[in-house]
Amino acid sequence: MPSLQLPRYSPILLPVKETFATSSHKTSGSAIRPIEFNLVIESPPLICYGSRTQSTGALLSGLLFLYVNAYAIPMKNVTLELVQEITIKRPSIGACKDCIHHVNILHRWDLLKHHTTLPRSEYGYPFSHLLHGDLPASTSSSLAGVSYYLRATATPLAKDVTPIILTRALPVYRSIVTTDVRRCLRVFPPTALNVTASLPAVAFPKSTFMMDLQLNNIINREKKTRWQLRKFSWRLDEITRLKHTGCDKHHDSPQQLEDVKTIAFNDVRKGWKTDFSNDGRIEAEVEISTLDDVPMSCNVLVPEFGFEVEHILVVEMLVSEENSPMNETRQSNPTGAARILRMQFSVEITERGGLGISWDDEVPPTYDDVPISPPGYDYFVPTREIEHLVM
């Protein structure tokens, strides 16, 4: 395969994690490194814009540099792999590595297939790949984790030199860019109470968002009673589910786990508005904050392993019934009846999209979009002769 030679001391080179295993040859107490790797990622951060069914994926591109420091090294092969690793943190068989780590090679580049003797020089191999939009984002939860990395391997032909391996982590994110507002209606029979809630369609980690609540039909004119809001509370739960069947040897011992973690919570005892006109209503605006130090993950779904991370917003409103003759605001007597209005809302936690756009939106102009070019030099307009003035 033809290679592209690039300068070794290029300013764009970045230090990466390298693992070397060489023979016992040493110089001045340090191991000789006949082959060195370096990896440069040229593409922007890997962000899949949109949901799993709508995203077009993320484009990965970069350069793999291979430095041969010896005079000539016979090489067996040089490969580069894009790897997805799913780690089960609570396996059914704790000592089985296959039950814990599930490695999936998404793509492989065979940069050097045949036995070749590489002279002392610097070699650069460009690579690119389109990550599918349905891939789960990188995450680390209490039950499982998803990670991606590039693994470059150079295998010398000599048996006394073990393969040189380079690994580079590749965080993959998912961002759902939308400004839509969800409006939900909850009813609470046998009473006439209903709650209308408005909240953003998506939320972000370590951020705040507003939720509007409106409690309607708080006045019963036939019974001359009304409902008063005493307090309401909210909490944001992160629910992680895992249905793992184990590896090929331990598939007879499946397990199904669920973990619930509270990300944030708060109690509100004042700050709402009450309107006793018509059927009456109570309006409240609450700020949902995830700025605490509790670690949280974005929504993730891995159907192959039954791994899912979702977030539920639980809201509870405590209301009490009062007798109110003539519907006066000051003349009221409690009846002793009280209710807790409990609601649940699904919250889509996603990464921020920033100023980036999807790769397929960065399309170069087509032939029809190119404007008409200026006229050539063959077409010109003769200029008038300049009259010389004599003073």
Buried (B, 14 or more C-beta within 10 A) or exposed (E): EEBEEBEBEEEEBEEBEBEBEBEEEEEEEEEEBBBBBBBBBEEBBBBBBBBBEEBBBBBBBBBBBBBBBEEEBEBBBBBBBBBBEBBBEBBBBEEBEBBBEBEEEBBEBEBBEEEBEBEEEBBBBBBEBBBEBBBBBBBEBBBBBBBBBBBBBBBBEEEEBBBBBBBBEBEBBBBBBEEEEBEEEBEBEEBBBBBBBBBBEBBBBEEEBEBBBBBBBBBBEEEEBBBBBEEBBBBBBBEBBBBBBBBEEBEEEEBEBEBEBEBBEEEBEEEBEBEBEEBBBBBBBBEBBBEEEEEBBBBBBBEEBBBBBBBBBBBBBBBBBBEBEEBEEEEBEEEEEEBEBEBEBEBBBBBBBEEBEBBEEEEEEEEEEEEEEEEEEEEEEEEEEEEEEEE
